[in-house]
Amino acid sequence: MHADGESMETLVVHGGERRPGPEGSVVFPIYQGTVYSVEPGTGYHDIPYIRLSSTPSQRYLHDKLAALEGAEAAVATASGMAAVTTTLLSILRAGDHLLAGDCLYGGTHDFLTHHAADLGWRHSFVDLHRPETWAAARTPQTRVFLVETITNPLMRVGLLREIADFARREGILTVIDNTFASPVNFRPLAAGFDLCFHSATKYLGGHSDLVGGCVMGPTELIDRVRKTLNHYGGSLDPHTGFLLARGIKTLALRVRAHNDNAMALAGFLAGHPEVATVNYPGLASHPDHAYAAELLSGFGGMLSLRLRGGEAAAQALLETVRLPFSAPSLGGVETLITRPAITSHAGMRPEDRERIGITDDLIRVSCGIEGTQDLISDFGQALAKV
């Protein structure tokens, strides 16, 4: 239940909705138009225009997104990468420094390592489980602390409450990628984070048929993000926004199924003789299990594993399972399986991947909403052949 007494199941359906909608509609329509009448005295950023993220469809979507995270405001972006890059471009200036978790999504890591210096930023990667590394890396120019709720692809859960407290004491803005957890399993703003973002391509959309992103937080900060987005042009198309709003309405039901399937599959894999390691915070064997159990409402639909047979066995598993698609991305209703070293984290230097545990034989699984026993049986038959 949330502060207003509504369950997440109710919130995702009714949060941000217009009652009634235009012309009495129950499902908010798509406003595909780019041209609208403008009242005299309207400021540039408030002109109704798709690139300015200010058309009726976009404002409706922003209200739904804000409701999801209990935020004052939200803005949708053209992708998850547009969400994180626009956020950082909004709050960092030349000469600034940021702290970042040492295990990030490959695209975020590549943005920092390839572009931060060109923008005049400095960055330090820190261990989210060792507060002494945060204090040691902090400088008088540190402005931002960037983390993920559940890291990709090792499923670590950092000391998130402690990070929020540390940053608040030091006057540093906190930015968190909540894609893997989703608002069903964790609400970062309520835990003290300043800004939260998602790749809406994943669980929020939920059906592997759209690309989008979003940022949620206080109105003042979201206004800054939206104005930066307006200039860089990474707005979300209204039709894609319609698909995203539709996907959000089943988010709670889908994420509960993702959680259940991942928990069951992780348990099965952990007990299988061909499996060397399973990374899933719901397992008691996971190094962050106790902390994650206190912090999260669910452990998510993502897990990773390594087989005793190494890289060859890993590739054989990808080719032998029948239900999962061997494909990148995650968060859809279908189960996906991939090797991060050659997909999501391929842009990292091999030595950087190895250092943080993203080995060539690591397998990542995004559990869908298929029948639990069907998934387990399929992995069982595949493991018998590797």
C-alpha distance (Angstrom), angle and dihedral (degrees) to the residues before:
residue distance angle dihedral
M1 . . .
H2 3.79 . .
A3 3.78 133.2 .
D4 3.78 92.2 -84.6
G5 3.81 90.9 52.1
E6 3.80 95.3 -111.1
S7 3.78 122.1 129.1
M8 3.79 118.9 -124.8
E9 3.81 88.3 -111.9
T10 3.81 89.4 60.8
L11 3.79 95.0 38.8
V12 3.81 95.5 56.4
V13 3.81 90.7 52.4
H14 3.80 100.2 42.1
G15 3.82 106.7 20.6
G16 3.80 112.4 112.9
E17 3.79 93.8 2.1
R18 3.82 123.3 142.6
R19 3.82 111.7 -124.6
P20 2.92 104.4 -131.7
G21 3.78 104.3 11.3
P22 3.81 123.3 -143.3
E23 3.82 111.4 -53.3
G24 3.81 88.1 4.8
S25 3.81 93.3 -62.9
V26 3.80 119.9 165.8
V27 3.82 92.3 -163.6
F28 3.80 109.5 52.8
P29 3.83 109.4 -117.9
I30 3.80 128.6 -123.3
Y31 3.80 113.0 -102.5
Q32 3.79 98.1 -157.5
G33 3.80 95.1 169.5
T34 3.78 122.2 111.4
V35 3.81 97.9 -163.7
Y36 3.81 124.5 70.7
S37 3.78 135.1 163.2
V38 3.79 111.4 -94.2
E39 3.79 123.4 -145.0
P40 3.83 115.6 -130.9
G41 3.78 112.2 -94.4
T42 3.82 95.2 26.0
G43 3.80 111.8 149.9
Y44 3.79 119.6 -121.5
H45 3.81 95.8 -107.8
D46 3.81 91.5 50.1
I47 3.79 97.0 54.0
P48 3.84 107.1 117.6
Y49 3.79 101.4 -110.4
I50 3.81 131.9 133.8
R51 3.81 95.7 -124.9
L52 3.81 89.2 52.1
S53 3.83 90.9 53.9
S54 3.79 89.6 -127.1
T55 3.82 107.4 113.4
P56 3.82 120.0 116.2
S57 3.82 92.9 -100.9
Q58 3.79 91.9 50.3
R59 3.81 94.9 46.6
Y60 3.81 89.6 50.3
L61 3.82 91.4 51.0
H62 3.81 91.2 48.1
D63 3.80 90.4 55.3
K64 3.81 91.1 51.8
L65 3.78 92.0 48.0
A66 3.80 92.6 49.1
A67 3.81 90.9 50.8
L68 3.81 90.5 53.8
E69 3.79 93.5 61.8
G70 3.81 97.8 29.8
A71 3.81 88.7 -113.1
E72 3.79 131.3 153.9
A73 3.79 91.3 -129.4
A74 3.80 144.3 -3.5
V75 3.77 140.2 -167.8
A76 3.81 128.7 -156.2
T77 3.79 121.5 -136.2
A78 3.79 136.2 -164.6
S79 3.83 93.2 -104.2
G80 3.77 142.8 -8.9
M81 3.79 89.4 -97.0
A82 3.81 89.2 53.3
A83 3.81 87.1 53.8
V84 3.80 96.3 53.9
T85 3.80 97.4 37.6
T86 3.81 94.1 46.8
T87 3.80 90.6 47.6
L88 3.79 92.3 52.5
L89 3.81 92.1 43.8
S90 3.81 88.2 53.6
I91 3.78 97.8 53.8
L92 3.82 106.0 28.5
R93 3.79 127.7 73.4
A94 3.80 132.8 -172.3
G95 3.78 108.3 -70.0
D96 3.80 94.8 29.2
H97 3.80 125.1 124.9
L98 3.79 130.2 -147.7
L99 3.76 135.5 -164.2
A100 3.80 117.5 -139.4
G101 3.77 135.6 -177.3
D102 3.80 111.9 -99.0
C103 3.82 93.4 -126.6
L104 3.81 110.0 55.2
Y105 3.78 135.8 154.9
G106 3.80 106.3 -78.1
G107 3.80 94.6 -115.3
T108 3.81 92.4 52.9
H109 3.80 91.6 45.9
D110 3.81 91.1 49.2
F111 3.80 92.1 49.0
L112 3.79 90.8 55.5
T113 3.79 96.6 42.7
H114 3.82 95.3 43.3
H115 3.81 104.0 34.3
A116 3.82 112.2 19.5
A117 3.80 93.7 82.3
D118 3.82 91.6 49.0
L119 3.81 88.1 55.0
G120 3.79 91.9 49.9
W121 3.81 94.6 -107.8
R122 3.77 127.3 132.4
H123 3.80 122.1 -153.9
S124 3.79 138.9 -169.6
F125 3.80 125.6 -159.8
V126 3.79 111.8 -139.5
D127 3.80 137.7 -174.1
L128 3.80 107.8 -104.3
H129 3.82 89.8 -151.7
R130 3.82 96.6 53.3
P131 3.82 114.0 65.4
E132 3.79 90.8 -171.9
T133 3.82 88.7 68.9
W134 3.80 90.7 56.0
A135 3.79 93.6 53.1
A136 3.81 92.3 43.3
A137 3.81 92.9 51.6
R138 3.80 96.7 43.6
T139 3.81 116.6 105.7
P140 3.82 132.1 -176.8
Q141 3.82 86.0 -99.8
T142 3.83 95.6 54.6
R143 3.79 108.4 123.6
V144 3.83 106.2 159.0
F145 3.81 139.7 38.4
L146 3.84 110.6 -159.9
V147 3.82 120.4 -164.8
E148 3.81 143.5 152.9
T149 3.81 124.1 -125.1
I150 3.81 92.0 -135.9
T151 3.78 113.3 11.7
N152 3.78 123.6 -121.5
P153 3.03 118.7 -96.4
L154 3.83 106.3 -9.1
M155 3.82 95.7 53.5
R156 3.80 95.1 -132.8
V157 3.81 118.7 162.7
G158 3.79 112.0 -149.4
L159 3.79 128.0 -151.4
L160 3.78 90.3 -81.6
R161 3.81 100.1 167.6
E162 3.78 89.9 47.9
I163 3.81 90.7 48.8
A164 3.82 91.0 52.8
D165 3.81 90.8 48.8
F166 3.82 93.0 46.7
A167 3.79 92.7 49.6
R168 3.80 93.1 47.2
R169 3.81 91.2 52.1
E170 3.80 91.1 48.3
G171 3.81 96.1 44.4
I172 3.82 93.4 -114.6
L173 3.82 123.6 143.8
T174 3.80 114.6 -123.6
V175 3.82 121.1 -141.5
I176 3.79 119.9 -174.8
D177 3.80 133.0 -171.4
N178 3.81 104.6 -140.5
T179 3.81 95.9 176.9
F180 3.81 97.9 114.2
A181 3.80 96.0 45.8
S182 3.82 99.2 36.9
P183 3.82 120.0 -158.2
V184 3.81 88.5 -78.2
N185 3.80 91.8 68.4
F186 3.82 100.8 30.0
R187 3.80 139.1 8.8
P188 3.81 107.5 -159.6
L189 3.80 98.0 -171.1
A190 3.79 90.7 60.4
A191 3.82 87.8 51.0
G192 3.80 91.6 56.7
F193 3.81 105.0 -91.0
D194 3.80 118.7 139.7
L195 3.80 102.1 -145.9
C196 3.79 131.4 17.1
F197 3.78 126.8 -167.4
H198 3.80 138.0 -176.5
S199 3.72 140.8 -165.4
A200 3.81 92.2 -125.8
T201 3.81 86.6 -165.4
K202 3.80 85.5 81.7
Y203 3.82 127.1 48.3
L204 3.81 98.9 -13.6
G205 3.80 92.3 58.1
G206 3.77 90.4 29.4
H207 3.80 102.2 -179.2
S208 3.83 105.7 77.4
D209 3.80 91.4 -116.1
L210 3.81 106.0 103.7
V211 3.79 141.3 45.8
G212 3.78 118.3 -144.0
G213 3.77 146.6 125.1
C214 3.77 139.5 -155.8
V215 3.80 142.7 -162.7
M216 3.81 124.9 -150.8
G217 3.80 131.5 -169.8
P218 3.81 145.8 92.8
T219 3.80 116.5 -12.1
E220 3.80 93.5 -116.1
L221 3.80 93.7 55.1
I222 3.81 94.8 41.0
D223 3.81 89.6 51.9
R224 3.79 88.0 56.6
V225 3.80 91.6 48.4
R226 3.82 92.9 48.2
K227 3.80 93.2 49.1
T228 3.79 90.5 50.9
L229 3.80 89.2 47.0
N230 3.81 89.5 51.6
H231 3.79 90.3 57.9
Y232 3.80 96.8 43.5
G233 3.80 92.3 44.8
G234 3.81 101.1 -132.0
S235 3.81 97.1 138.4
L236 3.81 124.0 147.5
D237 3.79 119.0 -112.2
P238 3.85 113.6 -116.6
H239 3.80 93.9 -123.9
T240 3.81 91.4 53.3
G241 3.79 87.0 46.9
F242 3.79 89.4 54.9
L243 3.82 90.2 54.4
L244 3.79 90.1 47.7
A245 3.82 93.4 51.2
R246 3.80 89.0 49.2
G247 3.79 91.6 50.5
I248 3.79 92.4 49.5
K249 3.81 91.4 61.0
T250 3.81 91.1 69.1
L251 3.81 95.7 36.9
A252 3.81 97.2 108.6
L253 3.80 93.9 48.7
R254 3.79 92.9 46.4
V255 3.80 96.0 46.5
R256 3.81 91.8 50.9
A257 3.82 87.9 55.2
H258 3.82 91.8 45.8
N259 3.81 89.7 51.1
D260 3.79 93.2 49.3
N261 3.80 94.8 47.1
A262 3.79 94.3 47.1
M263 3.79 92.5 48.2
A264 3.80 92.4 50.7
L265 3.81 95.1 43.1
A266 3.81 92.6 46.5
G267 3.79 90.1 52.6
F268 3.80 91.7 49.8
L269 3.79 93.4 47.6
A270 3.80 93.3 46.5
G271 3.80 89.1 59.3
H272 3.80 96.7 45.5
P273 3.82 117.5 107.1
E274 3.83 93.6 -138.5
V275 3.83 92.6 55.6
A276 3.80 118.2 86.9
T277 3.82 100.5 -178.4
V278 3.81 138.6 6.1
N279 3.80 121.0 -164.5
Y280 3.81 110.4 -156.4
P281 3.82 124.4 129.8
G282 3.79 91.6 -143.0
L283 3.82 91.1 68.2
A284 3.80 116.7 91.2
S285 3.82 87.2 -135.1
H286 3.81 92.4 61.8
P287 3.83 111.6 105.2
D288 3.82 92.1 -129.8
H289 3.80 98.0 40.7
A290 3.82 98.9 111.3
Y291 3.79 93.5 46.6
A292 3.81 93.2 43.7
A293 3.81 91.0 50.1
E294 3.81 89.7 58.1
L295 3.80 95.4 42.4
L296 3.81 104.9 40.0
S297 3.80 133.5 58.5
G298 3.82 89.2 -149.1
F299 3.78 136.0 3.6
G300 3.80 97.9 -122.1
G301 3.77 136.2 -121.5
M302 3.81 98.5 -82.8
L303 3.79 128.4 96.1
S304 3.78 136.9 158.0
L305 3.78 133.2 -157.2
R306 3.78 146.2 179.2
L307 3.79 125.6 -142.1
R308 3.77 126.6 -139.8
G309 3.79 89.0 -122.2
G310 3.81 93.6 64.3
E311 3.80 127.5 -144.4
A312 3.81 96.2 -18.5
A313 3.79 91.7 52.8
A314 3.81 90.6 46.3
Q315 3.79 92.0 55.0
A316 3.80 90.4 45.0
L317 3.80 90.2 54.6
L318 3.82 90.9 53.1
E319 3.80 88.9 52.7
T320 3.82 96.6 43.9
V321 3.82 105.2 48.2
R322 3.79 112.1 94.9
L323 3.82 106.1 -163.2
P324 3.81 102.3 44.1
F325 3.78 119.7 73.3
S326 3.79 113.6 -130.4
A327 3.79 95.6 -126.3
P328 3.80 142.5 117.4
S329 3.82 125.0 -108.3
L330 3.79 124.7 56.7
G331 3.79 146.6 -148.5
G332 3.81 98.9 72.5
V333 3.78 128.1 126.5
E334 3.82 90.0 -103.6
T335 3.80 123.0 71.7
L336 3.82 114.2 -109.4
I337 3.79 128.5 -165.0
T338 3.80 127.8 -166.3
R339 3.80 145.8 150.8
P340 3.84 106.7 -114.3
A341 3.82 92.8 -154.6
I342 3.81 89.6 68.8
T343 3.83 99.1 32.4
S344 3.83 127.0 22.4
H345 3.83 94.9 18.5
A346 3.80 100.1 30.1
G347 3.81 90.6 112.8
M348 3.79 92.6 63.7
R349 3.78 121.0 92.9
P350 3.83 110.2 -100.3
E351 3.80 91.6 -120.1
D352 3.84 90.8 53.3
R353 3.79 90.8 50.4
E354 3.79 92.8 48.7
R355 3.80 92.1 47.4
I356 3.81 92.8 59.5
G357 3.80 95.9 38.5
I358 3.81 102.7 -98.7
T359 3.79 94.3 134.7
D360 3.80 125.3 179.1
D361 3.81 89.9 -107.4
L362 3.82 95.9 51.7
I363 3.82 113.3 120.0
R364 3.80 122.8 -159.3
V365 3.80 121.8 -157.5
S366 3.79 125.5 -164.9
C367 3.79 103.3 -162.0
G368 3.78 114.2 -141.4
I369 3.78 128.7 -160.6
E370 3.81 98.9 -89.9
G371 3.78 120.6 128.9
T372 3.80 108.8 -63.5
Q373 3.78 95.8 -133.5
D374 3.78 91.3 46.9
L375 3.81 90.2 57.7
I376 3.78 93.2 46.9
S377 3.81 91.9 48.1
D378 3.78 91.6 49.7
F379 3.81 93.8 50.9
G380 3.79 88.2 45.7
Q381 3.80 93.7 55.9
A382 3.80 91.4 44.4
L383 3.81 94.2 50.2
A384 3.79 89.5 50.9
K385 3.82 88.2 62.6
V386 3.82 103.0 43.9
